[in-house]
Amino acid sequence: MKIVCLQLEPQLGEVERNTKHATTMVSELTPKDVDVLVLPEMAFTGYVFTSKEHIEPYLEDAETGPSVQWAKIQAKRLNAHVVVGFPEKKKKTAVEDDLVYYNSIAFVDPQGRLVTTYAKTFLYYTDENWAEEGPGFKSITVDGLGKVGFGICMDVNPYQFKAPFAAFEFSSYHVEQKTNLLLCSMAWNKGEEGDKAPQNQKSVLKPPMKRLLEDAQGQEGDSGEEEEEWEDDKETEEEALERENQALMFETIHYWAMRMNPFYTGKEEAYVAIANRIGTESGILFVGSSCVMKLSKKGPELLGALSADKEGLLRVEIPI
């Protein structure tokens, strides 16, 4: 199965610009290149909305909104499943104005039909400005894909950062459901990690994620050759920024892998595809690092990753 994660930098509220930009980014893809295309959380609207009034012009229904329409067009063009994040408005009752707002993702099949939506269950503080909690985590059976689960950003964290770190609510649910493919849309920012990880949780990663990250990025180790004395070894600003972004990517993927801990004690293998965004909104830095990992009793295996600060398409083939 060929998975593609689209990592982009949307501009807040510029839906037309963002959809056109995403179309350009995926234009190089053909049906033979992809079976599942995953986009970030609120991919075309941007993320940092401060109130219901602020987001109201950008709310979409799950069938005719611009985000879902884009997904349907691309799904049919690519003969692939597409996941896209969008701010959803949904009727609570038959009363016209009785609406509920969710931070959702739409899952569209290769025929361009909406299969299901999933509403974010654990809200980040920014979501609480306008959205309600979804009804709960979701895993469904999909022909050709197996048991597919969905996640949105804060879902992988402890509930409200108040639940015990080791509760692992999201990943525990999906282990119980025997989910074999997790599709996660993110607007993960530099401050989103929980800071309450007990010290004894720091060592769950095996084999070492640093080596896996270096392998995925194609980095080479020390050549063993001595530096010429005359060579200036002072780090340039560009090199310093690249080093900081590499560290940020490592920290982000390390944390995501840690939050998948229950899969490492289970009997079944699973895969997680994470599509995150980059850029800055209202001073909030989004950290990219979109990745695909294999999850098994051997630990997390990083199959591919993008940088923390650049747009791009991550292409990974997995044996499902």
N, C-alpha and C positions, 0 to 999 in steps of 0.2 A: 504494500500500500504506500502510495506517495503522498506525503503531507507537505503542505506549504504554509508557512506562517508569514503574514504580511506585517512588517514593522514600519509604521509611518509616523509622520509628525502632523497631526491635524491642527487646524487653526480654529479656535473657539467660535462657534456660531456660524462658520463659513461652510455650510453643508455642500453647496454646489461646488465650491472650489475643492473641498476635500474628496468628494466622490469622483470628480474628474481626475484628480491627482492619483487616487487609488486605481482608477481605470487605466491610467498610463502605466502605473507600476506593474500591473498584472497583464498588460497587453502582450508581453513576451511569452506568457504561458499558453500552452496548447493542451488539448485533452490528454495527450500522452504524458504530460508533465505532472499531473496532479489528480488525486482522488479526493482529498479533503483540503479545503482552503480555510484557514482560520485568521480572522481579523481581531483587532483589539477591542476592548470595552469602549462603548460610545465612540465608535471609530470615526464617524463623520460629523458629529456634533461638537466634539471636544468634551471635556470632563468637568471643569471647575465652574459649576453653576451654584449660585449663592441662595436661591430661593425658588419656590414654585413659580413665582411670577417671572423670574429670570429664564427658567427653562421652558416655560409654557409654549413659546413659539416653535420650539424644536421637538416637542413630543410627537411620537408617531404611533399609529396602530400597527399591528403585527402583519398586516397583509398589504397595505397600500403605501406605507411610509417609504421615504426615499432610501433608507438603509436596506430595508427588506427587498425593495424593488431592485436595487443594485445587486443584492445577493442572488435574486432569482435570475437576473440576466446573465450574471457570470456563471452560475450553476449550470444553466443550459448551454452556454457557450463552451464551457470546459468539461461538460458531462461529469461534474463533480459535486460533492456535498460542500456547502459553504456555511460558515458560522460568522455572524457579525453582531457586534454589540450596538445597542441603540436605547434611547430613553422611551419607554413604552407608556402609553395611556390606554387604560382598559376599563370597560364598564363594570362596575360592581353589581349593579342591578339593571333593570329595564329602564329606569329613570335616566333621561338623556344626560343630565349633568352629574350623575353619581359616578364619578371616575376615580380610579386609583392609579398612581404613578409608580412605575417600577424601573429599575436599572436592569435591562434584560439583554438576552442574546436570542437571535433567531437562527434556527437550524433548517436549512433548505436542501432538498434532495436534487439529484442530477437532472430531474425533469422540471426543476424550477418550482416545486411545490413546497410550501411551508410544512415541515414535519412537526415541529414543536417550538415553543419558546421556553426559556428558563429565566426566572426572575431572581436576581441576586438575593441570597438568603442572609448573609452577614453584611451589614452596611458599614462602610467607612464613614468618618464624620462628615465628609463632603457630601455623600449620598443622603445623609440625614437631613440636609437642607431642603430636600424636595421629594425623596422617594420613600416608599414603604418596604418593609421586609417582604421577600418572596415567601411562598408557602412552604418551601423546603428544598433540600437537595434533590437532584433528579438523575436517573439512569434509565435508559431505554434500550430495547433491542432493535438493531438496525440491520437489515439484510446487507450482507457483504462487509459489514464493519464489526459486528458482534455487539457486545454490551457497551453502550456509549454513555459516558457521563459528562456533565457540563459544570463549569465553574467560572466565577467572575471575581478575580482579584481578592478582595477582603475575605471571600469564602474560605481561602486556605489558611487564614489566620485564626487564632483563638477568638471566640465570640466576644466582640467589643473590647478585645485585649484584656478581658477580665477573667475569662475561663482559664483553667489550668493549661499551661503550654502543652503538656503531654496528653491532653484530651484528644487532640487530632480529629476534631469532629468531621471535617470534610473527607479526609482520606479514610477514616474509619468507616464512614458510611459507604464509600465506594468499594472498599475491601469486602464489606458485608454483602453488597449488591453484586459482587463478582464483575465489576466494571473492568473491561480490558483496554478501553481507550478513553482517556480524559481529554476533553477539548476545553481549554481555558482562555478566555479573553480578559486582558488586563489593561488597566491604566495605573500600573504600579509605579509609585514614586519613591523618592529617596527616604521619606519618613514612614513608609508603610510597614516595614518589618516590626514585629513585636519585639520589645526589648527585654522580655521576661523569660527568655530561654534559660532553663536551668543549666548549670555547667555540665551536668552529666548527659545533656542532650547534644553537646557540641561534637561528639565523636560518632554519631550514627552513620556518617557518610563513609561508605566503603565500596569500591576502592577510593583512594583519595581524589576528591573532586578537583583539586588544583591541577593534577596531572591530566585528568580528563578534559578540563577546560583548555589546557595548553594544546592537547592533541586536536581538539575540535577547531581551535583557532589556527592550527597549522604552524604553531610557534616552534622554533628550533632552539635547542639548548646551547650551552657554551661550546664553542668549537674547539676550545683548548689552546687556541693560538694566543700567544702573548701580545698585548697591546704595544704598539710602537710608542716610545717615550714622548715623541713630539705630538702625538695625536691628542686633541682636546677631548677629554672625556666628560666635560661639563654638560649636564642635561639641558637641552633646549626647552623652550616653553611648549613646543609641539610634542616633544617626547614626554614631558612631564604630564601633559594633558592625556596623552595616550596611556601612560602608565596608570593614571588615576581612573580612567574609564575601564581599563582592564580589571583593576581592583574592584570597581563598582560592579562590573559584570560578574566577577567571581562571587562577591558577597551576595548578590541578588539570587543567582542560580543555586548557590550553596543553601540559602534560606529556603527557597522553594523545594529543593530536594529534601531538606530536613522535615518540612511539613508533610511529606509523603511517607513518613516513617512506618505506618502500619503495613504498607506494601512489602516492607523488607522482612517481615516475619510471616507473611502469608505464603500460600502454596502456589498461587498463580502469578504469572507474569502480566504486566500491564505497561501501557505507554501513556505518556502525558505530553501533549503539544500545547505550548504556551505562546500566545501572541501578545506582545506588549507594545506600547507606543514610546515615542521619544518626545523631546521638546519641553518647553516651559509654559505654564499658564498660571497667572496670578502669583508668580514667585515659586510655584511648585515644580520641581524637576522630575520628569518621568525618565525611567532608567533603562528602557529597552531590554536587551538581554533575552529576547525571544529564543526559545529553545525547545528541543524535543529530547525526552529522557525515557529510557527503559527502566522499569521498576520491578525488582525481583528480590528474592531472598539473598541474592548476592550483593544487594545494595543498588544505588542509582548508577546508571550508565548514561553519560551524556553523549547523544548521537549527533548533535549539532547545535550551534548557537550563533546569534548575531551580537554585535557590539552594543554597548550601552548608549551610544550617541549617534548612530547612523541609521538611516532608513535602509530597507532592503527586503529581499525575499529569502527566507530560509527554506531549503528543500531537503527533506529527509525521507528515505524509504525505510519502512518497517515491515517485518514479516507477519502481517495480519491478512 
